[in-house]
Amino acid sequence: MLQFVVPAYIKVNIQIKFIDLENDFQMREIVTQNILYIERIDKDYRKIVFCTPYVLDKLEHFEAIWKTRSSLNTIISELNFNPQSGKYYPFFIRISSKAIARTIFFSGRDSRWNYIQLTGVNYLNQSYSVFELPIGRDYLPQIQSVFKQFLTLKVSNSYNGDYPDIIMINPIDIIWIESTKRSKTLHLSKPFIKYNKPCFELYWKTTLSTNEILTQFDFIIQINKNTLVSLYHIKNHESFIDSMSIELILRDKSILTLPLSVSYKPNI
């Protein structure tokens, strides 16, 4: 775990001084998008947990200790402020009296709202870190408002709490959907965690029709009778109108080609 000192003002990318193994200071930059959550240790120290590790002295570090007396509310205000637009965005919120978290990493909760699950993606080696943090009752309304923006799926919890029984899927993480009258299968760019293993395919038991899904998510289009795709993951977005197939970029950066039916080209 690293010790570091931060400047008085937190910017979008935080310039900090790491203390290396020989107690020499090295300037490093903390990218706020890489912060999974921040936890208050005591009045003088905060712990920052990262998604992708920082390499120092050839060692990977997923945590760092931040020496600061800034309150969690002050930290949220500074991290959520965009100096270019002059506006605040709800990237980080309080989840308890001791912790704040980046909302895009919310991935699940238990049905009683006792804890939430955060899933971080280490893009260096495509591994996934999962944390379960308690929910503070005073902060529940704001947490619930974030979850309303996600696609909520209920799954069976046969392992008695080893993973959430309510899975939250960020719609942006959907690459494509296999759709039939009886079932929907989601193919994801970021996994949910089940039995402590990452799962990229998810059976979605829903009464929503294909048209209702298209209405609910304006970035999803239908390309043939049984396939819906996300515009965020289309590779040949400028030329697919002239072809009879659509290329999707998968999580491992490979390309999947799916057929485009003639009857759906006018709508696309």
Summary of the structure (lengths in Angstrom):
residues: 268
radius of gyration: 20.9
end to end distance: 50.4
largest distance: 66.9
contacts: 739
relative contact order: 0.09
helix: 17%
strand: 48%
